[in-house]
Amino acid sequence: MSRGDSKTVEATRRRLTGKQADTVDKLTRAAVQVLSREGFAGMTIRMVATAAGVGTATAYTYFSSKEHLVAEIFWRRLRSAQSPVSQDPDSTVRVLEELRGIAMLVADEQELSGAVTSALLGRDPDVQHLRMRIGTEIRERIARALEPEPDPDVIESLELLYAGALVRAGMGYESYSDIADRLERAALLALK
């Protein structure tokens, strides 16, 4: 199975059997639907469970909070999104493609994009765990794009730029498309 296959994605709280993975998939798909209809403030785990056709207690077995659920949705999208592996010899081009790809993961879903920012800023321990996984994945993608000699200071600067851009877009200051453009310009400055 591929890395992005839902059956192979380990849940934050435990390993899943095939049936459990199907339940988590139902919950994450239902959450996107509920978010588009109710927004993040109006969404509840109960609503998501109902939309997914599972019990509320079952939903809480997998997700400790709506923040945890939304963070899981982003994590799964990031993991399943192919890295835009460019053959360009210029590492700057590769980094810009990588950052744009990550920035645009939820760009077309306004409610989800705002929810992701809110969720990832949460204090829920399960969200903190996912935030670390997401951060590690982004770091690894940036480092691969900078090969053959990734500079840790440049990687950290690009991570900070990405995090700031995510917060700015999530707060509604600019669209994700506009933020992706601004992120590219800022990354070019960091890569000089």
C-alpha positions in Angstrom: 0.0 0.0 0.0 1.2 3.5 -0.7 2.1 5.9 2.1 -1.0 8.0 1.5 -3.4 5.0 1.6 -5.8 5.6 4.4 -5.3 2.0 5.6 -1.6 2.7 6.4 -2.0 6.0 8.1 -1.4 5.5 11.8 -3.9 7.5 13.9 -2.6 9.9 16.5 -3.9 7.9 19.4 -3.4 4.3 18.3 -2.8 1.9 15.4 -6.0 1.1 13.5 -7.4 -2.1 12.1 -9.0 -1.9 8.6 -12.5 -1.5 10.0 -11.2 1.3 12.4 -9.4 3.0 9.6 -12.7 3.0 7.6 -14.5 4.6 10.5 -11.8 7.3 10.8 -12.1 7.9 7.1 -15.8 8.3 7.4 -15.3 10.8 10.2 -12.8 12.9 8.4 -14.9 13.0 5.2 -18.0 13.9 7.3 -16.0 16.6 9.1 -15.2 18.4 5.8 -18.9 18.3 4.9 -19.9 19.7 8.3 -17.2 22.3 8.2 -18.4 23.6 4.8 -21.9 23.8 6.1 -21.5 25.0 9.8 -18.0 26.5 9.9 -15.5 25.6 12.6 -17.2 27.5 15.4 -20.5 25.6 14.6 -19.0 22.2 14.1 -19.2 19.6 16.9 -18.0 16.1 17.2 -21.6 15.0 17.6 -22.5 16.6 14.3 -19.6 14.9 12.5 -20.5 11.5 14.1 -24.1 11.9 12.9 -23.0 12.8 9.4 -20.6 9.9 9.4 -23.3 7.4 10.6 -21.3 6.5 13.8 -22.0 7.0 17.4 -20.7 10.1 19.2 -18.8 7.9 21.7 -17.2 6.1 18.8 -16.0 9.4 17.3 -14.5 10.4 20.7 -12.7 7.0 20.7 -10.6 8.4 17.7 -10.7 12.1 18.2 -10.3 14.0 21.5 -11.7 17.2 20.1 -12.8 18.9 16.9 -9.3 20.5 16.8 -7.8 17.0 16.8 -10.1 16.0 14.0 -9.3 18.9 11.8 -5.6 18.6 12.5 -5.9 14.9 11.5 -7.6 16.0 8.2 -4.7 18.3 7.4 -2.1 15.7 8.4 -3.7 13.1 6.1 -3.8 15.6 3.2 -0.2 16.5 3.7 0.9 12.9 3.9 -1.1 11.9 0.8 0.0 14.9 -1.3 2.8 14.1 -3.5 5.9 16.2 -3.0 6.3 18.2 -6.3 9.6 16.4 -6.9 11.2 18.7 -9.4 14.1 17.7 -11.5 15.2 21.3 -11.7 18.8 21.6 -10.8 18.1 24.9 -9.0 17.3 24.1 -5.3 15.5 27.5 -5.1 13.0 26.4 -7.7 12.5 23.1 -5.9 11.9 24.8 -2.5 9.4 27.3 -4.0 7.4 24.4 -5.6 7.4 22.5 -2.3 6.2 25.5 -0.3 3.5 26.4 -2.8 2.3 22.8 -2.8 2.0 22.7 0.9 0.4 26.2 1.1 -2.3 25.2 -1.4 -3.4 21.9 0.3 -6.6 23.5 1.6 -6.7 26.7 -0.4 -9.9 25.8 -2.2 -11.8 25.1 1.0 -12.3 28.3 2.9 -13.9 26.8 6.0 -11.4 24.0 6.2 -8.4 26.3 5.7 -9.5 28.6 8.6 -10.3 25.6 10.8 -6.8 24.1 10.1 -5.2 27.2 11.4 -7.4 27.3 14.5 -6.9 23.6 15.2 -3.2 23.6 14.8 -2.8 26.4 17.3 -4.8 24.3 19.9 -3.4 22.9 23.2 -4.9 19.5 22.9 -2.1 16.9 23.4 -3.3 15.0 20.4 -3.1 18.2 18.3 0.4 18.9 19.7 1.4 15.4 18.6 0.1 16.0 15.1 1.6 19.4 14.9 5.0 17.8 15.5 4.3 15.2 12.8 3.2 17.9 10.4 6.2 20.1 11.2 8.6 17.1 10.7 7.1 16.3 7.3 7.4 19.9 6.2 10.9 20.1 7.4 11.9 16.9 5.6 10.3 18.2 2.4 12.2 21.5 2.6 15.4 19.7 3.4 15.0 17.3 0.4 14.3 20.3 -1.9 17.5 21.9 -0.7 19.7 18.9 -1.3 22.5 18.1 -1.8 23.6 20.4 1.1 20.5 21.6 3.2 21.5 24.4 5.6 19.7 23.9 8.9 19.4 27.7 9.4 17.8 28.1 6.0 15.4 25.2 6.7 14.4 26.8 10.0 13.8 30.2 8.3 11.6 28.6 5.6 9.7 26.8 8.3 9.1 30.1 10.1 8.0 31.7 6.9 5.5 28.9 6.2 4.1 28.9 9.7 3.6 32.7 9.6 2.0 32.5 6.2 -0.4 29.8 7.4 -1.5 31.9 10.4 -1.9 35.0 8.2 -4.1 33.1 5.7 -6.0 31.3 8.5 -6.8 34.7 10.1 -8.4 35.7 6.8 -5.9 38.5 6.0 -5.3 37.1 2.5 -6.4 34.1 0.5 -4.2 31.0 0.5 -3.4 31.7 -3.2 -2.2 35.2 -2.3 -0.3 33.9 0.7 1.4 31.3 -1.5 2.6 34.1 -3.8 3.8 36.1 -0.8 5.5 33.0 0.7 7.4 32.5 -2.6 8.6 36.1 -2.5 9.7 35.8 1.2 11.4 32.5 0.5 13.4 34.0 -2.3 14.7 36.6 0.1 15.7 33.8 2.6 17.4 31.8 -0.1 19.6 34.6 -1.3 
